[in-house]
Amino acid sequence: LAVHGKKSVEVFKGLAVAARNAGTSVDSLMNIAGKFDTFSDAADTAGKLNSILGTTMSATEMLMMTEDERIESLIGTVQASGQAFNQMDRFTQKAIAQAAGINDMAEANRIFGMSLDSYRQQEADAKKSAESQEKFNKAIDGVLPLMTRLTIELQKIGQNEEMVTGFIEGLTFGIKAVA
């Protein structure tokens, strides 16, 4: 994921959402998406899936996508075939799983059986949550320097009794002036 630079965190979040939704690991999804890392592999995998599903998946487009986009596209392609993965005959399911690089049929059912709409909704929810967390972190960052300075000053004051008395009187005066 490091090849995506600043986008790598977003790509990882997309994969994490898909993995959670499918009940599988990010590593499994990375292995599937990795089938499209080179033009040769992408052409081979897309060709196999196109012949099985009767679709027109573009190897070049898959090559240019990020890993999370590849997974979303694969799920969408299987769903666009007009038949739910769990309703396909077992040979078709095995052929699709093998073309995608999945050895465990239970995992293939979880991945290709997930709803693309719920995947997109969970991805949007995760993005909102991340934005809220970022706003919270910024608010905390603004408060921490103030709290750190206050703590240091209170520690200094605690070492001298006259300063403690003067600080308390000044603080009381300041509070009364504000109120």
VMD Tcl script that builds the backbone (N, CA, C; Angstrom):
set m [mol new atoms 537]
animate dup $m
set s [atomselect $m all]
$s set {name element resname resid chain x y z} {
  {N N LEU 1 A 0.809 -1.208 0.000}
  {CA C LEU 1 A 0.000 0.000 0.000}
  {C C LEU 1 A 0.845 1.262 0.000}
  {N N ALA 2 A 2.105 1.134 0.372}
  {CA C ALA 2 A 2.985 2.301 0.427}
  {C C ALA 2 A 3.160 2.957 -0.934}
  {N N VAL 3 A 2.930 2.215 -2.010}
  {CA C VAL 3 A 3.087 2.785 -3.347}
  {C C VAL 3 A 2.065 3.883 -3.615}
  {N N HIS 4 A 1.025 3.950 -2.818}
  {CA C HIS 4 A -0.009 4.973 -3.006}
  {C C HIS 4 A 0.317 6.277 -2.287}
  {N N GLY 5 A 1.426 6.299 -1.558}
  {CA C GLY 5 A 1.848 7.529 -0.890}
  {C C GLY 5 A 0.828 8.018 0.116}
  {N N LYS 6 A 0.409 9.274 -0.033}
  {CA C LYS 6 A -0.525 9.883 0.919}
  {C C LYS 6 A -1.898 9.219 0.888}
  {N N LYS 7 A -2.244 8.583 -0.228}
  {CA C LYS 7 A -3.540 7.910 -0.353}
  {C C LYS 7 A -3.553 6.534 0.298}
  {N N SER 8 A -2.406 6.042 0.757}
  {CA C SER 8 A -2.328 4.674 1.269}
  {C C SER 8 A -3.241 4.446 2.459}
  {N N VAL 9 A -3.407 5.448 3.311}
  {CA C VAL 9 A -4.290 5.295 4.468}
  {C C VAL 9 A -5.739 5.134 4.001}
  {N N GLU 10 A -6.148 5.934 3.011}
  {CA C GLU 10 A -7.505 5.817 2.473}
  {C C GLU 10 A -7.727 4.466 1.819}
  {N N VAL 11 A -6.732 3.983 1.086}
  {CA C VAL 11 A -6.839 2.680 0.430}
  {C C VAL 11 A -6.979 1.596 1.490}
  {N N PHE 12 A -6.166 1.684 2.543}
  {CA C PHE 12 A -6.247 0.697 3.619}
  {C C PHE 12 A -7.615 0.729 4.289}
  {N N LYS 13 A -8.137 1.926 4.547}
  {CA C LYS 13 A -9.460 2.027 5.170}
  {C C LYS 13 A -10.530 1.373 4.296}
  {N N GLY 14 A -10.446 1.593 2.986}
  {CA C GLY 14 A -11.394 0.965 2.067}
  {C C GLY 14 A -11.305 -0.547 2.122}
  {N N LEU 15 A -10.088 -1.069 2.176}
  {CA C LEU 15 A -9.902 -2.514 2.280}
  {C C LEU 15 A -10.395 -3.040 3.626}
  {N N ALA 16 A -10.158 -2.276 4.676}
  {CA C ALA 16 A -10.608 -2.701 6.008}
  {C C ALA 16 A -12.125 -2.778 6.071}
  {N N VAL 17 A -12.799 -1.827 5.455}
  {CA C VAL 17 A -14.266 -1.848 5.411}
  {C C VAL 17 A -14.743 -3.071 4.643}
  {N N ALA 18 A -14.142 -3.324 3.493}
  {CA C ALA 18 A -14.529 -4.484 2.687}
  {C C ALA 18 A -14.259 -5.785 3.438}
  {N N ALA 19 A -13.127 -5.858 4.112}
  {CA C ALA 19 A -12.784 -7.063 4.873}
  {C C ALA 19 A -13.772 -7.287 6.009}
  {N N ARG 20 A -14.112 -6.232 6.714}
  {CA C ARG 20 A -15.086 -6.348 7.812}
  {C C ARG 20 A -16.437 -6.774 7.260}
  {N N ASN 21 A -16.856 -6.180 6.164}
  {CA C ASN 21 A -18.153 -6.492 5.564}
  {C C ASN 21 A -18.211 -7.938 5.069}
  {N N ALA 22 A -17.094 -8.433 4.550}
  {CA C ALA 22 A -17.052 -9.789 4.009}
  {C C ALA 22 A -16.677 -10.831 5.059}
  {N N GLY 23 A -16.260 -10.371 6.232}
  {CA C GLY 23 A -15.848 -11.325 7.260}
  {C C GLY 23 A -14.551 -12.028 6.905}
  {N N THR 24 A -13.658 -11.302 6.283}
  {CA C THR 24 A -12.367 -11.865 5.890}
  {C C THR 24 A -11.260 -10.904 6.319}
  {N N SER 25 A -10.041 -11.195 5.933}
  {CA C SER 25 A -8.920 -10.351 6.347}
  {C C SER 25 A -8.510 -9.395 5.229}
  {N N VAL 26 A -7.858 -8.325 5.622}
  {CA C VAL 26 A -7.315 -7.373 4.656}
  {C C VAL 26 A -6.275 -8.079 3.790}
  {N N ASP 27 A -5.519 -8.980 4.395}
  {CA C ASP 27 A -4.495 -9.713 3.653}
  {C C ASP 27 A -5.111 -10.526 2.515}
  {N N SER 28 A -6.237 -11.160 2.771}
  {CA C SER 28 A -6.920 -11.932 1.720}
  {C C SER 28 A -7.330 -11.028 0.564}
  {N N LEU 29 A -7.872 -9.871 0.906}
  {CA C LEU 29 A -8.294 -8.933 -0.141}
  {C C LEU 29 A -7.087 -8.380 -0.900}
  {N N MET 30 A -5.984 -8.175 -0.198}
  {CA C MET 30 A -4.756 -7.700 -0.863}
  {C C MET 30 A -4.256 -8.749 -1.858}
  {N N ASN 31 A -4.372 -10.026 -1.495}
  {CA C ASN 31 A -3.948 -11.092 -2.409}
  {C C ASN 31 A -4.824 -11.109 -3.662}
  {N N ILE 32 A -6.121 -10.906 -3.485}
  {CA C ILE 32 A -7.028 -10.871 -4.631}
  {C C ILE 32 A -6.711 -9.665 -5.510}
  {N N ALA 33 A -6.586 -8.497 -4.882}
  {CA C ALA 33 A -6.285 -7.276 -5.638}
  {C C ALA 33 A -4.917 -7.368 -6.301}
  {N N GLY 34 A -4.013 -8.127 -5.702}
  {CA C GLY 34 A -2.671 -8.304 -6.252}
  {C C GLY 34 A -2.654 -9.035 -7.585}
  {N N LYS 35 A -3.769 -9.701 -7.904}
  {CA C LYS 35 A -3.870 -10.394 -9.194}
  {C C LYS 35 A -3.919 -9.401 -10.361}
  {N N PHE 36 A -3.995 -8.106 -10.044}
  {CA C PHE 36 A -4.086 -7.076 -11.077}
  {C C PHE 36 A -2.907 -6.100 -11.010}
  {N N ASP 37 A -1.810 -6.521 -10.365}
  {CA C ASP 37 A -0.661 -5.633 -10.193}
  {C C ASP 37 A 0.201 -5.483 -11.442}
  {N N THR 38 A 0.217 -6.486 -12.288}
  {CA C THR 38 A 0.971 -6.387 -13.543}
  {C C THR 38 A -0.011 -6.519 -14.702}
  {N N PHE 39 A 0.358 -5.990 -15.838}
  {CA C PHE 39 A -0.547 -6.061 -16.980}
  {C C PHE 39 A -0.828 -7.509 -17.366}
  {N N SER 40 A 0.195 -8.332 -17.328}
  {CA C SER 40 A 0.050 -9.739 -17.704}
  {C C SER 40 A -0.961 -10.446 -16.792}
  {N N ASP 41 A -0.777 -10.265 -15.466}
  {CA C ASP 41 A -1.703 -10.886 -14.505}
  {C C ASP 41 A -3.103 -10.295 -14.627}
  {N N ALA 42 A -3.182 -8.988 -14.806}
  {CA C ALA 42 A -4.485 -8.331 -14.933}
  {C C ALA 42 A -5.218 -8.827 -16.171}
  {N N ALA 43 A -4.504 -8.942 -17.287}
  {CA C ALA 43 A -5.128 -9.416 -18.524}
  {C C ALA 43 A -5.588 -10.858 -18.370}
  {N N ASP 44 A -4.774 -11.683 -17.743}
  {CA C ASP 44 A -5.118 -13.086 -17.535}
  {C C ASP 44 A -6.348 -13.222 -16.631}
  {N N THR 45 A -6.330 -12.534 -15.499}
  {CA C THR 45 A -7.433 -12.618 -14.541}
  {C C THR 45 A -8.712 -12.027 -15.119}
  {N N ALA 46 A -8.624 -10.855 -15.719}
  {CA C ALA 46 A -9.807 -10.221 -16.313}
  {C C ALA 46 A -10.365 -11.081 -17.434}
  {N N GLY 47 A -9.498 -11.664 -18.240}
  {CA C GLY 47 A -9.941 -12.536 -19.326}
  {C C GLY 47 A -10.704 -13.748 -18.811}
  {N N LYS 48 A -10.172 -14.366 -17.764}
  {CA C LYS 48 A -10.848 -15.529 -17.175}
  {C C LYS 48 A -12.219 -15.136 -16.632}
  {N N LEU 49 A -12.250 -14.043 -15.865}
  {CA C LEU 49 A -13.524 -13.614 -15.275}
  {C C LEU 49 A -14.517 -13.190 -16.354}
  {N N ASN 50 A -14.042 -12.525 -17.387}
  {CA C ASN 50 A -14.933 -12.127 -18.485}
  {C C ASN 50 A -15.538 -13.340 -19.179}
  {N N SER 51 A -14.733 -14.369 -19.379}
  {CA C SER 51 A -15.260 -15.553 -20.064}
  {C C SER 51 A -16.245 -16.318 -19.173}
  {N N ILE 52 A -16.021 -16.334 -17.888}
  {CA C ILE 52 A -16.921 -17.031 -16.965}
  {C C ILE 52 A -18.222 -16.258 -16.794}
  {N N LEU 53 A -18.110 -14.945 -16.600}
  {CA C LEU 53 A -19.276 -14.125 -16.262}
  {C C LEU 53 A -19.951 -13.495 -17.476}
  {N N GLY 54 A -19.277 -13.491 -18.608}
  {CA C GLY 54 A -19.834 -12.841 -19.784}
  {C C GLY 54 A -19.821 -11.327 -19.666}
  {N N THR 55 A -18.796 -10.804 -18.995}
  {CA C THR 55 A -18.666 -9.357 -18.772}
  {C C THR 55 A -17.550 -8.797 -19.634}
  {N N THR 56 A -17.329 -7.503 -19.498}
  {CA C THR 56 A -16.257 -6.841 -20.254}
  {C C THR 56 A -15.339 -6.058 -19.314}
  {N N MET 57 A -14.838 -6.739 -18.319}
  {CA C MET 57 A -13.913 -6.118 -17.363}
  {C C MET 57 A -12.622 -5.751 -18.092}
  {N N SER 58 A -12.155 -4.531 -17.909}
  {CA C SER 58 A -10.947 -4.051 -18.577}
  {C C SER 58 A -9.713 -4.307 -17.716}
  {N N ALA 59 A -8.770 -5.047 -18.268}
  {CA C ALA 59 A -7.523 -5.318 -17.558}
  {C C ALA 59 A -6.761 -4.027 -17.290}
  {N N THR 60 A -6.768 -3.119 -18.258}
  {CA C THR 60 A -6.046 -1.849 -18.100}
  {C C THR 60 A -6.661 -1.013 -16.977}
  {N N GLU 61 A -7.986 -0.947 -16.948}
  {CA C GLU 61 A -8.649 -0.188 -15.878}
  {C C GLU 61 A -8.354 -0.809 -14.521}
  {N N MET 62 A -8.402 -2.135 -14.429}
  {CA C MET 62 A -8.121 -2.812 -13.157}
  {C C MET 62 A -6.679 -2.563 -12.723}
  {N N LEU 63 A -5.774 -2.526 -13.682}
  {CA C LEU 63 A -4.369 -2.271 -13.385}
  {C C LEU 63 A -4.174 -0.879 -12.782}
  {N N MET 64 A -4.934 0.083 -13.273}
  {CA C MET 64 A -4.785 1.467 -12.838}
  {C C MET 64 A -5.524 1.776 -11.530}
  {N N MET 65 A -6.383 0.880 -11.068}
  {CA C MET 65 A -7.161 1.117 -9.843}
  {C C MET 65 A -6.321 0.848 -8.597}
  {N N THR 66 A -6.777 1.439 -7.485}
  {CA C THR 66 A -6.172 1.101 -6.193}
  {C C THR 66 A -6.762 -0.243 -5.747}
  {N N GLU 67 A -6.165 -0.840 -4.740}
  {CA C GLU 67 A -6.595 -2.159 -4.289}
  {C C GLU 67 A -8.057 -2.174 -3.837}
  {N N ASP 68 A -8.473 -1.153 -3.097}
  {CA C ASP 68 A -9.867 -1.136 -2.632}
  {C C ASP 68 A -10.839 -0.962 -3.795}
  {N N GLU 69 A -10.445 -0.191 -4.803}
  {CA C GLU 69 A -11.291 -0.017 -5.980}
  {C C GLU 69 A -11.384 -1.322 -6.774}
  {N N ARG 70 A -10.295 -2.083 -6.803}
  {CA C ARG 70 A -10.307 -3.367 -7.501}
  {C C ARG 70 A -11.297 -4.326 -6.863}
  {N N ILE 71 A -11.271 -4.395 -5.538}
  {CA C ILE 71 A -12.186 -5.291 -4.825}
  {C C ILE 71 A -13.624 -4.877 -5.100}
  {N N GLU 72 A -13.896 -3.577 -5.002}
  {CA C GLU 72 A -15.247 -3.075 -5.272}
  {C C GLU 72 A -15.663 -3.405 -6.703}
  {N N SER 73 A -14.761 -3.244 -7.642}
  {CA C SER 73 A -15.059 -3.532 -9.039}
  {C C SER 73 A -15.323 -5.020 -9.259}
  {N N LEU 74 A -14.538 -5.875 -8.614}
  {CA C LEU 74 A -14.755 -7.321 -8.735}
  {C C LEU 74 A -16.127 -7.720 -8.209}
  {N N ILE 75 A -16.477 -7.200 -7.036}
  {CA C ILE 75 A -17.782 -7.511 -6.452}
  {C C ILE 75 A -18.891 -7.019 -7.379}
  {N N GLY 76 A -18.727 -5.806 -7.878}
  {CA C GLY 76 A -19.715 -5.238 -8.794}
  {C C GLY 76 A -19.842 -6.039 -10.078}
  {N N THR 77 A -18.716 -6.526 -10.590}
  {CA C THR 77 A -18.734 -7.317 -11.824}
  {C C THR 77 A -19.480 -8.630 -11.618}
  {N N VAL 78 A -19.216 -9.286 -10.488}
  {CA C VAL 78 A -19.920 -10.544 -10.202}
  {C C VAL 78 A -21.412 -10.270 -10.045}
  {N N GLN 79 A -21.761 -9.198 -9.349}
  {CA C GLN 79 A -23.177 -8.869 -9.156}
  {C C GLN 79 A -23.837 -8.443 -10.467}
  {N N ALA 80 A -23.089 -7.814 -11.359}
  {CA C ALA 80 A -23.645 -7.352 -12.632}
  {C C ALA 80 A -23.893 -8.502 -13.607}
  {N N SER 81 A -23.405 -9.688 -13.272}
  {CA C SER 81 A -23.598 -10.831 -14.160}
  {C C SER 81 A -25.060 -11.265 -14.213}
  {N N GLY 82 A -25.868 -10.728 -13.304}
  {CA C GLY 82 A -27.296 -11.029 -13.323}
  {C C GLY 82 A -27.695 -12.167 -12.408}
  {N N GLN 83 A -26.738 -12.793 -11.740}
  {CA C GLN 83 A -27.052 -13.891 -10.840}
  {C C GLN 83 A -26.218 -13.735 -9.577}
  {N N ALA 84 A -26.849 -13.927 -8.423}
  {CA C ALA 84 A -26.128 -13.836 -7.156}
  {C C ALA 84 A -25.111 -14.969 -7.078}
  {N N PHE 85 A -23.977 -14.680 -6.483}
  {CA C PHE 85 A -22.891 -15.666 -6.410}
  {C C PHE 85 A -23.369 -16.960 -5.759}
  {N N ASN 86 A -24.140 -16.853 -4.683}
  {CA C ASN 86 A -24.588 -18.059 -3.978}
  {C C ASN 86 A -25.638 -18.851 -4.760}
  {N N GLN 87 A -26.167 -18.287 -5.834}
  {CA C GLN 87 A -27.147 -18.998 -6.659}
  {C C GLN 87 A -26.512 -19.616 -7.908}
  {N N MET 88 A -25.233 -19.337 -8.116}
  {CA C MET 88 A -24.534 -19.927 -9.259}
  {C C MET 88 A -24.232 -21.391 -8.953}
  {N N ASP 89 A -24.054 -22.190 -10.002}
  {CA C ASP 89 A -23.697 -23.593 -9.765}
  {C C ASP 89 A -22.285 -23.655 -9.185}
  {N N ARG 90 A -21.982 -24.761 -8.554}
  {CA C ARG 90 A -20.711 -24.851 -7.817}
  {C C ARG 90 A -19.491 -24.767 -8.729}
  {N N PHE 91 A -19.621 -25.198 -9.974}
  {CA C PHE 91 A -18.487 -25.135 -10.899}
  {C C PHE 91 A -18.198 -23.685 -11.294}
  {N N THR 92 A -19.254 -22.909 -11.488}
  {CA C THR 92 A -19.078 -21.491 -11.809}
  {C C THR 92 A -18.463 -20.768 -10.619}
  {N N GLN 93 A -18.958 -21.077 -9.424}
  {CA C GLN 93 A -18.402 -20.469 -8.205}
  {C C GLN 93 A -16.921 -20.797 -8.071}
  {N N LYS 94 A -16.571 -22.055 -8.283}
  {CA C LYS 94 A -15.168 -22.466 -8.174}
  {C C LYS 94 A -14.310 -21.778 -9.229}
  {N N ALA 95 A -14.833 -21.659 -10.435}
  {CA C ALA 95 A -14.073 -21.018 -11.515}
  {C C ALA 95 A -13.831 -19.544 -11.202}
  {N N ILE 96 A -14.859 -18.854 -10.691}
  {CA C ILE 96 A -14.705 -17.439 -10.333}
  {C C ILE 96 A -13.697 -17.301 -9.198}
  {N N ALA 97 A -13.841 -18.139 -8.163}
  {CA C ALA 97 A -12.925 -18.082 -7.019}
  {C C ALA 97 A -11.494 -18.358 -7.463}
  {N N GLN 98 A -11.306 -19.365 -8.300}
  {CA C GLN 98 A -9.965 -19.691 -8.766}
  {C C GLN 98 A -9.375 -18.566 -9.604}
  {N N ALA 99 A -10.187 -17.962 -10.469}
  {CA C ALA 99 A -9.701 -16.851 -11.298}
  {C C ALA 99 A -9.301 -15.665 -10.433}
  {N N ALA 100 A -10.024 -15.455 -9.336}
  {CA C ALA 100 A -9.726 -14.333 -8.439}
  {C C ALA 100 A -8.604 -14.658 -7.459}
  {N N GLY 101 A -8.171 -15.921 -7.434}
  {CA C GLY 101 A -7.077 -16.296 -6.538}
  {C C GLY 101 A -7.537 -16.679 -5.154}
  {N N ILE 102 A -8.782 -17.143 -5.034}
  {CA C ILE 102 A -9.328 -17.548 -3.742}
  {C C ILE 102 A -9.408 -19.064 -3.718}
  {N N ASN 103 A -8.826 -19.678 -2.689}
  {CA C ASN 103 A -8.852 -21.140 -2.558}
  {C C ASN 103 A -9.980 -21.627 -1.661}
  {N N ASP 104 A -10.403 -20.807 -0.735}
  {CA C ASP 104 A -11.442 -21.185 0.233}
  {C C ASP 104 A -12.811 -20.741 -0.285}
  {N N MET 105 A -13.685 -21.686 -0.570}
  {CA C MET 105 A -14.995 -21.357 -1.126}
  {C C MET 105 A -15.869 -20.596 -0.128}
  {N N ALA 106 A -15.710 -20.844 1.159}
  {CA C ALA 106 A -16.473 -20.085 2.160}
  {C C ALA 106 A -16.083 -18.609 2.098}
  {N N GLU 107 A -14.799 -18.360 1.921}
  {CA C GLU 107 A -14.321 -16.985 1.802}
  {C C GLU 107 A -14.832 -16.343 0.508}
  {N N ALA 108 A -14.828 -17.104 -0.572}
  {CA C ALA 108 A -15.347 -16.602 -1.851}
  {C C ALA 108 A -16.821 -16.230 -1.711}
  {N N ASN 109 A -17.585 -17.057 -1.012}
  {CA C ASN 109 A -19.005 -16.756 -0.782}
  {C C ASN 109 A -19.181 -15.478 0.027}
  {N N ARG 110 A -18.331 -15.282 1.020}
  {CA C ARG 110 A -18.433 -14.057 1.842}
  {C C ARG 110 A -18.073 -12.822 1.030}
  {N N ILE 111 A -17.020 -12.923 0.224}
  {CA C ILE 111 A -16.552 -11.759 -0.536}
  {C C ILE 111 A -17.521 -11.415 -1.659}
  {N N PHE 112 A -17.830 -12.386 -2.497}
  {CA C PHE 112 A -18.680 -12.111 -3.647}
  {C C PHE 112 A -20.160 -12.075 -3.292}
  {N N GLY 113 A -20.493 -12.536 -2.110}
  {CA C GLY 113 A -21.887 -12.506 -1.674}
  {C C GLY 113 A -22.271 -11.217 -0.965}
  {N N MET 114 A -21.281 -10.388 -0.644}
  {CA C MET 114 A -21.613 -9.141 0.069}
  {C C MET 114 A -22.288 -8.151 -0.867}
  {N N SER 115 A -23.150 -7.363 -0.279}
  {CA C SER 115 A -23.883 -6.355 -1.043}
  {C C SER 115 A -22.975 -5.174 -1.344}
  {N N LEU 116 A -22.936 -4.780 -2.601}
  {CA C LEU 116 A -22.119 -3.634 -3.002}
  {C C LEU 116 A -22.656 -2.347 -2.383}
  {N N ASP 117 A -23.983 -2.250 -2.258}
  {CA C ASP 117 A -24.577 -1.062 -1.630}
  {C C ASP 117 A -24.182 -0.954 -0.164}
  {N N SER 118 A -24.228 -2.074 0.567}
  {CA C SER 118 A -23.841 -2.014 1.982}
  {C C SER 118 A -22.351 -1.743 2.119}
  {N N TYR 119 A -21.550 -2.250 1.183}
  {CA C TYR 119 A -20.117 -1.961 1.182}
  {C C TYR 119 A -19.886 -0.467 1.044}
  {N N ARG 120 A -20.579 0.148 0.088}
  {CA C ARG 120 A -20.416 1.588 -0.133}
  {C C ARG 120 A -20.923 2.390 1.058}
  {N N GLN 121 A -22.022 1.947 1.678}
  {CA C GLN 121 A -22.561 2.641 2.848}
  {C C GLN 121 A -21.586 2.557 4.018}
  {N N GLN 122 A -21.020 1.377 4.244}
  {CA C GLN 122 A -20.049 1.232 5.328}
  {C C GLN 122 A -18.797 2.061 5.066}
  {N N GLU 123 A -18.404 2.144 3.807}
  {CA C GLU 123 A -17.239 2.961 3.456}
  {C C GLU 123 A -17.525 4.439 3.743}
  {N N ALA 124 A -18.740 4.887 3.409}
  {CA C ALA 124 A -19.122 6.279 3.673}
  {C C ALA 124 A -19.185 6.536 5.182}
  {N N ASP 125 A -19.722 5.571 5.941}
  {CA C ASP 125 A -19.784 5.711 7.396}
  {C C ASP 125 A -18.389 5.777 8.001}
  {N N ALA 126 A -17.493 4.956 7.488}
  {CA C ALA 126 A -16.110 4.961 7.988}
  {C C ALA 126 A -15.445 6.298 7.698}
  {N N LYS 127 A -15.732 6.871 6.533}
  {CA C LYS 127 A -15.152 8.160 6.160}
  {C C LYS 127 A -15.669 9.261 7.087}
  {N N LYS 128 A -16.986 9.247 7.382}
  {CA C LYS 128 A -17.561 10.230 8.301}
  {C C LYS 128 A -16.932 10.107 9.681}
  {N N SER 129 A -16.779 8.873 10.130}
  {CA C SER 129 A -16.181 8.622 11.438}
  {C C SER 129 A -14.742 9.139 11.483}
  {N N ALA 130 A -14.002 8.919 10.420}
  {CA C ALA 130 A -12.614 9.394 10.361}
  {C C ALA 130 A -12.553 10.918 10.387}
  {N N GLU 131 A -13.493 11.570 9.692}
  {CA C GLU 131 A -13.526 13.033 9.681}
  {C C GLU 131 A -13.856 13.571 11.076}
  {N N SER 132 A -14.804 12.931 11.763}
  {CA C SER 132 A -15.148 13.346 13.124}
  {C C SER 132 A -13.961 13.177 14.050}
  {N N GLN 133 A -13.263 12.061 13.907}
  {CA C GLN 133 A -12.092 11.803 14.743}
  {C C GLN 133 A -11.007 12.844 14.482}
  {N N GLU 134 A -10.834 13.219 13.220}
  {CA C GLU 134 A -9.827 14.221 12.871}
  {C C GLU 134 A -10.163 15.575 13.490}
  {N N LYS 135 A -11.437 15.962 13.453}
  {CA C LYS 135 A -11.856 17.221 14.077}
  {C C LYS 135 A -11.606 17.182 15.580}
  {N N PHE 136 A -11.918 16.055 16.198}
  {CA C PHE 136 A -11.688 15.893 17.631}
  {C C PHE 136 A -10.202 16.008 17.953}
  {N N ASN 137 A -9.366 15.344 17.140}
  {CA C ASN 137 A -7.914 15.402 17.368}
  {C C ASN 137 A -7.382 16.817 17.246}
  {N N LYS 138 A -7.896 17.584 16.283}
  {CA C LYS 138 A -7.463 18.970 16.127}
  {C C LYS 138 A -7.865 19.803 17.340}
  {N N ALA 139 A -9.069 19.576 17.843}
  {CA C ALA 139 A -9.526 20.304 19.032}
  {C C ALA 139 A -8.648 19.976 20.233}
  {N N ILE 140 A -8.304 18.711 20.391}
  {CA C ILE 140 A -7.452 18.295 21.503}
  {C C ILE 140 A -6.052 18.884 21.346}
  {N N ASP 141 A -5.538 18.890 20.118}
  {CA C ASP 141 A -4.207 19.459 19.878}
  {C C ASP 141 A -4.159 20.934 20.265}
  {N N GLY 142 A -5.252 21.660 20.070}
  {CA C GLY 142 A -5.297 23.070 20.430}
  {C C GLY 142 A -5.308 23.273 21.933}
  {N N VAL 143 A -5.886 22.322 22.650}
  {CA C VAL 143 A -6.006 22.442 24.105}
  {C C VAL 143 A -4.745 21.957 24.806}
  {N N LEU 144 A -4.081 20.963 24.280}
  {CA C LEU 144 A -2.938 20.374 24.958}
  {C C LEU 144 A -1.807 21.354 25.254}
  {N N PRO 145 A -1.400 22.201 24.321}
  {CA C PRO 145 A -0.327 23.131 24.664}
  {C C PRO 145 A -0.712 24.047 25.832}
  {N N LEU 146 A -1.950 24.482 25.865}
  {CA C LEU 146 A -2.425 25.315 26.958}
  {C C LEU 146 A -2.369 24.544 28.279}
  {N N MET 147 A -2.835 23.293 28.259}
  {CA C MET 147 A -2.822 22.477 29.473}
  {C C MET 147 A -1.395 22.176 29.915}
  {N N THR 148 A -0.518 21.957 28.983}
  {CA C THR 148 A 0.885 21.684 29.311}
  {C C THR 148 A 1.519 22.897 29.982}
  {N N ARG 149 A 1.279 24.070 29.421}
  {CA C ARG 149 A 1.821 25.300 30.022}
  {C C ARG 149 A 1.253 25.504 31.417}
  {N N LEU 150 A -0.041 25.295 31.575}
  {CA C LEU 150 A -0.681 25.467 32.880}
  {C C LEU 150 A -0.098 24.494 33.895}
  {N N THR 151 A 0.126 23.260 33.490}
  {CA C THR 151 A 0.705 22.255 34.386}
  {C C THR 151 A 2.109 22.665 34.821}
  {N N ILE 152 A 2.908 23.127 33.900}
  {CA C ILE 152 A 4.279 23.560 34.228}
  {C C ILE 152 A 4.245 24.720 35.215}
  {N N GLU 153 A 3.378 25.685 34.946}
  {CA C GLU 153 A 3.290 26.845 35.846}
  {C C GLU 153 A 2.796 26.437 37.228}
  {N N LEU 154 A 1.833 25.526 37.280}
  {CA C LEU 154 A 1.347 25.061 38.583}
  {C C LEU 154 A 2.431 24.314 39.346}
  {N N GLN 155 A 3.257 23.569 38.641}
  {CA C GLN 155 A 4.365 22.883 39.292}
  {C C GLN 155 A 5.364 23.887 39.853}
  {N N LYS 156 A 5.640 24.947 39.115}
  {CA C LYS 156 A 6.555 25.987 39.593}
  {C C LYS 156 A 5.980 26.658 40.831}
  {N N ILE 157 A 4.693 26.963 40.763}
  {CA C ILE 157 A 4.041 27.653 41.877}
  {C C ILE 157 A 4.029 26.779 43.122}
  {N N GLY 158 A 3.812 25.480 42.933}
  {CA C GLY 158 A 3.746 24.563 44.068}
  {C C GLY 158 A 5.032 24.507 44.864}
  {N N GLN 159 A 6.144 24.948 44.316}
  {CA C GLN 159 A 7.427 24.918 45.004}
  {C C GLN 159 A 7.618 26.124 45.913}
  {N N ASN 160 A 6.793 27.148 45.782}
  {CA C ASN 160 A 6.954 28.369 46.564}
  {C C ASN 160 A 5.592 28.767 47.135}
  {N N GLU 161 A 5.513 28.804 48.492}
  {CA C GLU 161 A 4.241 29.072 49.170}
  {C C GLU 161 A 3.713 30.468 48.870}
  {N N GLU 162 A 4.599 31.445 48.787}
  {CA C GLU 162 A 4.156 32.808 48.481}
  {C C GLU 162 A 3.550 32.877 47.091}
  {N N MET 163 A 4.154 32.176 46.154}
  {CA C MET 163 A 3.624 32.176 44.790}
  {C C MET 163 A 2.251 31.511 44.741}
  {N N VAL 164 A 2.053 30.435 45.542}
  {CA C VAL 164 A 0.757 29.745 45.557}
  {C C VAL 164 A -0.330 30.717 46.015}
  {N N THR 165 A -0.050 31.443 47.093}
  {CA C THR 165 A -1.017 32.398 47.617}
  {C C THR 165 A -1.295 33.488 46.586}
  {N N GLY 166 A -0.257 34.011 45.967}
  {CA C GLY 166 A -0.421 35.054 44.962}
  {C C GLY 166 A -1.187 34.535 43.750}
  {N N PHE 167 A -0.907 33.303 43.352}
  {CA C PHE 167 A -1.606 32.719 42.201}
  {C C PHE 167 A -3.088 32.563 42.489}
  {N N ILE 168 A -3.404 32.049 43.658}
  {CA C ILE 168 A -4.818 31.834 44.016}
  {C C ILE 168 A -5.557 33.167 44.053}
  {N N GLU 169 A -4.927 34.190 44.627}
  {CA C GLU 169 A -5.568 35.516 44.683}
  {C C GLU 169 A -5.758 36.073 43.269}
  {N N GLY 170 A -4.759 35.917 42.413}
  {CA C GLY 170 A -4.852 36.398 41.031}
  {C C GLY 170 A -5.909 35.628 40.251}
  {N N LEU 171 A -5.971 34.331 40.463}
  {CA C LEU 171 A -6.967 33.497 39.787}
  {C C LEU 171 A -8.375 33.885 40.233}
  {N N THR 172 A -8.543 34.095 41.521}
  {CA C THR 172 A -9.851 34.508 42.046}
  {C C THR 172 A -10.257 35.857 41.467}
  {N N PHE 173 A -9.304 36.810 41.424}
  {CA C PHE 173 A -9.594 38.118 40.834}
  {C C PHE 173 A -9.988 37.992 39.371}
  {N N GLY 174 A -9.246 37.150 38.622}
  {CA C GLY 174 A -9.539 36.952 37.197}
  {C C GLY 174 A -10.915 36.343 36.972}
  {N N ILE 175 A -11.269 35.379 37.789}
  {CA C ILE 175 A -12.596 34.727 37.647}
  {C C ILE 175 A -13.704 35.720 37.951}
  {N N LYS 176 A -13.509 36.532 38.985}
  {CA C LYS 176 A -14.527 37.542 39.337}
  {C C LYS 176 A -14.670 38.579 38.224}
  {N N ALA 177 A -13.551 38.927 37.604}
  {CA C ALA 177 A -13.593 39.932 36.531}
  {C C ALA 177 A -14.318 39.388 35.307}
  {N N VAL 178 A -14.144 38.131 34.999}
  {CA C VAL 178 A -14.790 37.513 33.855}
  {C C VAL 178 A -16.275 37.311 34.128}
  {N N ALA 179 A -16.612 36.941 35.345}
  {CA C ALA 179 A -18.012 36.664 35.706}
  {C C ALA 179 A -18.726 37.978 35.812}
}
mol reanalyze $m
mol bondsrecalc $m
mol representation Tube
mol addrep $m
